[in-house]
Amino acid sequence: MKPAVLMLAALLFTTSATIAQQRQAYPPGNGVSTPRLIKEVKPEYTPEARAAKIQGTVLLSAVVLEDGTVDDVAVIRSLDTKYGLDGQAVKAAKQWLFSPGMKDGKPIAVKITIELAFTLRS
């Protein structure tokens, strides 16, 4: 790699890390209101998980941003990595929309936990 390309890559990495550090997400409480769900998208079963008859819940951590969208979704408690249900839960949660959490009258990023259930209907 040329020195200029390396320097640009290092600058981009540093800038991304700095932006991530600047965005602080607060837990609800102590003057921080909990975001209110406006739009929920249900996770879909994969055909493989349905055939394997897997049921249960996936626990996710996420950040509701100032505009009410969901970011930084991560699996806290897995249900299924083999047939894709964890991925389906993350995909669904990223489509949710909230009225953002507030602090001192201003919208802020708030850390939340989401539990998504997978239940087969007979």
SERO-4910 file (N, C-alpha, C, O; in steps of 0.05 Angstrom, whole numbers):
BEGIN
 pado doro    nc1    nc2    nc3   cac1   cac2   cac3    cc1    cc2    cc3    oc1    oc2    oc3
  Met    A     17    -23      0      0      0      0     18     25      0     39     25     12
  Lys    A      9     45    -14     24     70    -15     20     85     11     -1     82     24
  Pro    A     39    101     19     37    116     45     12    134     46      0    136     67
  Ala    A      4    146     24    -20    163     24    -45    147     29    -63    156     43
  Val    A    -47    123     18    -70    105     22    -71     96     51    -92     96     63
  Leu    A    -48     89     62    -47     81     90    -56    103    108    -71     99    127
  Met    A    -46    127    102    -53    150    119    -83    155    118    -96    161    138
  Leu    A    -95    154     94   -124    158     90   -139    136    106   -159    143    119
  Ala    A   -131    111    104   -144     90    118   -143     94    148   -163     90    162
  Ala    A   -120    103    158   -117    109    187   -135    132    195   -147    132    217
  Leu    A   -137    152    178   -153    176    184   -183    168    185   -197    176    203
  Leu    A   -192    151    166   -219    142    165   -226    125    190   -247    129    202
  Phe    A   -208    108    198   -212     92    222   -213    109    247   -231    106    264
  Thr    A   -195    129    249   -195    147    272   -221    163    273   -232    167    294
  Thr    A   -229    173    250   -254    189    249   -278    173    257   -295    182    272
  Ser    A   -280    148    247   -303    131    254   -302    125    284   -323    125    297
  Ala    A   -279    119    295   -277    114    324   -285    138    340   -298    136    361
  Thr    A   -276    162    331   -282    186    345   -312    192    345   -324    200    365
  Ile    A   -325    188    322   -354    192    320   -369    173    339   -388    181    352
  Ala    A   -361    147    339   -373    128    357   -370    135    386   -389    132    402
  Gln    A   -347    146    393   -343    154    421   -360    179    428   -368    182    451
  Gln    A   -364    196    409   -379    221    414   -409    215    419   -421    229    435
  Arg    A   -420    195    406   -448    189    410   -451    172    435   -444    148    436
  Gln    A   -461    184    456   -465    170    481   -494    162    483   -512    178    478
  Ala    A   -499    137    490   -526    127    494   -530    124    523   -514    112    538
  Tyr    A   -553    134    533   -559    134    561   -579    112    568   -595    105    551
  Pro    A   -577    100    592   -597     81    600   -621     98    610   -618    120    619
  Pro    A   -646     86    608   -669    101    618   -667    105    648   -655     89    662
  Gly    A   -679    126    658   -679    133    686   -661    157    691   -647    166    673
  Asn    A   -662    167    715   -646    191    722   -650    214    703   -630    226    693
  Gly    A   -675    220    697   -681    242    679   -681    235    649   -686    252    633
  Val    A   -676    210    643   -677    200    615   -703    184    611   -707    164    625
  Ser    A   -720    194    593   -745    179    589   -740    155    570   -722    156    553
  Thr    A   -757    135    573   -755    111    556   -768    117    529   -789    128    528
  Pro    A   -755    109    507   -767    112    481   -793     97    479   -796     76    492
  Arg    A   -812    107    464   -838     94    460   -840     82    432   -835     96    412
  Leu    A   -847     57    431   -849     43    406   -872     54    388   -894     57    398
  Ile    A   -865     61    363   -885     71    344   -891     49    323   -914     45    316
  Lys    A   -870     36    313   -873     16    292   -856     -9    299   -832     -7    304
  Glu    A   -870    -31    301   -857    -57    307   -858    -75    283   -879    -78    270
  Val    A   -835    -87    276   -834   -107    255   -828   -134    268   -809   -137    283
  Lys    A   -846   -153    263   -843   -180    274   -821   -195    259   -819   -193    235
  Pro    A   -805   -211    274   -784   -227    260   -798   -250    245   -818   -260    254
  Glu    A   -786   -258    223   -796   -280    207   -780   -306    212   -756   -305    216
  Tyr    A   -794   -328    212   -781   -354    214   -766   -359    188   -775   -352    167
  Thr    A   -743   -372    190   -730   -383    166   -743   -410    162   -752   -423    181
  Pro    A   -744   -419    137   -756   -446    132   -742   -468    148   -754   -487    157
  Glu    A   -715   -465    150   -700   -486    165   -707   -486    195   -709   -508    206
  Ala    A   -710   -463    207   -718   -462    235   -746   -472    240   -752   -485    260
  Arg    A   -764   -466    221   -791   -476    222   -791   -507    221   -805   -520    236
  Ala    A   -776   -518    202   -774   -547    199   -762   -560    224   -770   -582    231
  Ala    A   -743   -546    237   -730   -557    261   -748   -552    286   -741   -561    308
  Lys    A   -770   -537    282   -790   -531    304   -777   -517    327   -782   -523    351
  Ile    A   -760   -498    321   -746   -482    342   -765   -460    352   -777   -445    336
  Gln    A   -768   -458    378   -784   -437    391   -769   -425    414   -752   -439    426
  Gly    A   -775   -401    420   -762   -388    443   -758   -358    438   -771   -347    420
  Thr    A   -740   -346    453   -736   -317    451   -707   -310    446   -689   -325    454
  Val    A   -703   -288    432   -677   -276    428   -677   -250    443   -695   -234    441
  Leu    A   -656   -245    459   -654   -220    474   -633   -203    461   -610   -212    456
  Leu    A   -640   -178    454   -623   -160    440   -617   -135    456   -634   -126    472
  Ser    A   -594   -123    453   -589    -96    462   -589    -79    438   -581    -88    416
  Ala    A   -597    -54    441   -599    -35    418   -597     -7    429   -600     -2    453
  Val    A   -593     12    411   -594     40    417   -615     53    400   -615     51    375
  Val    A   -633     67    413   -653     83    398   -640    111    395   -635    125    415
  Leu    A   -636    119    370   -623    144    364   -642    168    368   -666    165    373
  Glu    A   -631    191    366   -646    216    370   -669    219    350   -689    233    356
  Asp    A   -667    206    327   -689    208    307   -709    185    310   -728    182    294
  Gly    A   -705    167    330   -724    145    335   -717    119    321   -730     99    325
  Thr    A   -696    120    304   -688     95    291   -670     78    309   -661     88    330
  Val    A   -667     53    302   -652     34    319   -625     29    307   -622     25    282
  Asp    A   -604     28    324   -577     24    315   -563      6    336   -574      1    357
  Asp    A   -539     -2    329   -522    -18    348   -536    -42    360   -535    -46    384
  Val    A   -550    -57    344   -565    -80    353   -546   -104    356   -530   -110    338
  Ala    A   -547   -117    380   -530   -140    385   -546   -161    401   -563   -154    416
  Val    A   -539   -186    396   -552   -208    410   -540   -211    437   -515   -214    440
  Ile    A   -557   -210    458   -548   -215    486   -552   -244    493   -534   -257    505
  Arg    A   -575   -255    486   -581   -283    491   -592   -295    465   -612   -287    455
  Ser    A   -577   -314    455   -583   -327    430   -604   -348    433   -606   -362    453
  Leu    A   -619   -352    411   -638   -374    409   -627   -394    389   -628   -418    393
  Asp    A   -617   -384    366   -610   -401    344   -590   -387    325   -597   -368    312
  Thr    A   -566   -397    324   -547   -387    305   -546   -405    280   -538   -396    258
  Lys    A   -554   -430    283   -552   -449    261   -572   -444    238   -565   -445    215
  Tyr    A   -597   -438    246   -618   -435    226   -626   -406    221   -645   -400    206
  Gly    A   -612   -387    233   -616   -359    226   -636   -342    242   -642   -320    235
  Leu    A   -647   -353    264   -667   -337    279   -655   -313    293   -667   -292    295
  Asp    A   -630   -316    303   -617   -292    315   -615   -270    295   -620   -247    301
  Gly    A   -606   -277    271   -604   -257    250   -630   -245    242   -632   -221    236
  Gln    A   -651   -261    242   -678   -251    235   -688   -231    257   -701   -212    251
  Ala    A   -681   -237    282   -688   -219    304   -674   -192    301   -687   -171    304
  Val    A   -649   -193    295   -634   -168    291   -645   -152    267   -649   -128    269
  Lys    A   -650   -166    245   -662   -153    221   -688   -139    228   -693   -117    219
  Ala    A   -705   -153    243   -731   -141    250   -728   -117    268   -740    -96    264
  Ala    A   -711   -119    289   -707    -97    308   -697    -72    294   -704    -50    302
  Lys    A   -680    -75    274   -668    -52    260   -690    -37    245   -685    -14    236
  Gln    A   -713    -49    241   -735    -36    226   -755    -22    245   -773     -8    235
  Trp    A   -751    -25    271   -769    -13    290   -765     17    289   -744     27    282
  Leu    A   -786     32    298   -785     61    300   -797     69    326   -818     59    335
  Phe    A   -784     88    339   -792     97    366   -796    127    366   -786    142    349
  Ser    A   -811    136    386   -810    164    394   -786    165    412   -785    150    432
  Pro    A   -766    181    407   -740    179    421   -742    186    451   -761    199    460
  Gly    A   -723    175    465   -720    182    493   -712    212    496   -700    223    477
  Met    A   -718    223    518   -713    252    522   -698    256    548   -700    241    568
  Lys    A   -681    277    548   -668    286    572   -666    317    570   -657    328    550
  Asp    A   -675    330    591   -675    359    591   -690    371    567   -681    391    556
  Gly    A   -711    358    558   -727    368    536   -716    363    509   -726    373    489
  Lys    A   -694    348    507   -681    343    481   -680    313    475   -675    298    494
  Pro    A   -684    305    450   -681    277    443   -652    268    446   -634    282    438
  Ile    A   -649    244    457   -622    233    461   -622    203    453   -643    191    451
  Ala    A   -598    192    449   -595    164    444   -598    149    471   -587    156    491
  Val    A   -615    128    470   -621    112    494   -616     83    489   -624     72    469
  Lys    A   -602     70    509   -598     41    508   -623     27    516   -636     34    536
  Ile    A   -630      6    501   -654     -9    508   -648    -39    504   -628    -47    493
  Thr    A   -666    -55    515   -665    -84    512   -691    -93    498   -712    -84    506
  Ile    A   -689   -110    478   -712   -119    463   -713   -150    465   -692   -163    461
  Glu    A   -736   -161    471   -739   -190    472   -759   -197    450   -782   -188    449
  Leu    A   -750   -214    431   -766   -222    409   -772   -252    411   -754   -268    414
  Ala    A   -798   -259    409   -806   -287    412   -811   -300    385   -822   -287    367
  Phe    A   -803   -325    383   -809   -341    360   -827   -364    370   -819   -380    386
  Thr    A   -852   -364    360   -871   -384    368   -884   -396    344   -895   -382    327
  Leu    A   -884   -422    342   -897   -436    320   -927   -439    326   -935   -447    348
  Arg    A   -943   -433    307   -972   -436    309   -980   -463    296   -969   -470    275
  Ser    A   -998   -477    309  -1006   -503    296  -1029   -499    278  -1038   -518    265
***
